[in-house]
């Protein structure tokens, strides 16, 4: 039981961000803000930033173990895919595999690469 309780604090950031993503994607399409000419850029940047942060929280859960960069990335992309499926059931929203495979994947990869270049690469030299 003690081991299970020690995992909970490490999971909290990921669970929190997963809930935030779920809440945003639960909004009906007509409730979403319109950023006029910048709408596409703002929303797709939000995808990349959100899933980049989610990948980092998964990596935190994995105790920043260098062997598991790939797992943090995979978990973020899989959550993105399930979130797109979830959006297909929300009024005036649709699932976009393009969002998951391009923007969410890109955000997760870039965040993990930035972490690697900032923290793990200098230690390896």
Rosetta blueprint (number, residue, H / E / L):
1 X L
2 X H
3 X H
4 X H
5 X H
6 X H
7 X H
8 X H
9 X H
10 X H
11 X H
12 X H
13 X H
14 X H
15 X H
16 X H
17 X H
18 X H
19 X H
20 X H
21 X H
22 X H
23 X H
24 X H
25 X H
26 X L
27 X L
28 X L
29 X H
30 X H
31 X H
32 X L
33 X L
34 X L
35 X L
36 X H
37 X H
38 X H
39 X H
40 X H
41 X H
42 X H
43 X H
44 X H
45 X H
46 X H
47 X H
48 X H
49 X H
50 X H
51 X H
52 X H
53 X H
54 X H
55 X H
56 X H
57 X H
58 X H
59 X H
60 X H
61 X H
62 X L
63 X L
64 X L
65 X L
66 X H
67 X H
68 X H
69 X H
70 X H
71 X H
72 X H
73 X H
74 X H
75 X H
76 X H
77 X H
78 X H
79 X H
80 X H
81 X H
82 X H
83 X H
84 X H
85 X H
86 X H
87 X H
88 X L
89 X L
90 X L
91 X L
92 X L
93 X L
94 X L
95 X L
96 X L
97 X H
98 X H
99 X H
100 X H
101 X H
102 X H
103 X H
104 X H
105 X H
106 X H
107 X H
108 X H
109 X H
110 X H
111 X H
112 X H
113 X H
114 X H
115 X H
116 X H
117 X H
118 X H
119 X H
120 X H
121 X H
122 X H
123 X H
124 X H
125 X L
